[in-house]
Amino acid sequence: MKFENLITSTQELRELVGEPGVIARDKQIDFIDQHCATIIKASPMLMLATTNAKGQTDVSPRGDAPGFVQVLDSKHLAIPERTGNNRVDSLTNILERPNSVGLLFMVPGILESLRVNGTAQIVRDSAVLESFAVQDKIPRFVIVLRVSEAFVHCGKAFKRSKLWEPTTWANAKDFPSRGAMFLAHADVTDLTSEEGDAILEEDYRNGLY
């Protein structure tokens, strides 16, 4: 697809949007303070952004009970890597570009979110893994992020989207079944959508940890 009117330089962009205000410009810090820690402790969900060696970016959700991410100290966060589908896209990207990792923490009902950027490692120290045990199961790995930048993001996007207002939430009945979507994307034709639903439900029931 070809477009005719594109922004192609930072100067052109700045001429259109102007400069940020003092608070927006200077709000980032390079450590986890008490306000960041409060959001992290309350957050049951984050988005993890990583980049591979080719510069291709991936965003993947991570979620668990509030407080599932540990603040190890003012410069380090630890995120458990629970059982997944074994694609390990995020982990592979971290190995290729460890210094290109970003987190977005969200708290249901709170408009503001927390952005944290830094350099990540994949850790297997027993003491660290055991500190994340749930239902007597420990994660296979823990992602430890050294913080280079942290700041609270304003809530305009959440306010515009009304994300936390239940009256705006979609009805699952209006969507194709989860099995149908997964099977279609994987081009699997020898299973019915009902069989796909059953496989996913079994995995959700017994494969969370």
Helices and strands as residue ranges (DSSP letters): H 10-17, H 22-26, H 34-42, E 45-51, E 57-63, E 70-73, E 76-81, H 89-96, E 101-106, E 113-123, H 126-130, E 141-153, H 156-161, G 166-168, G 172-174, H 178-185, H 193-206
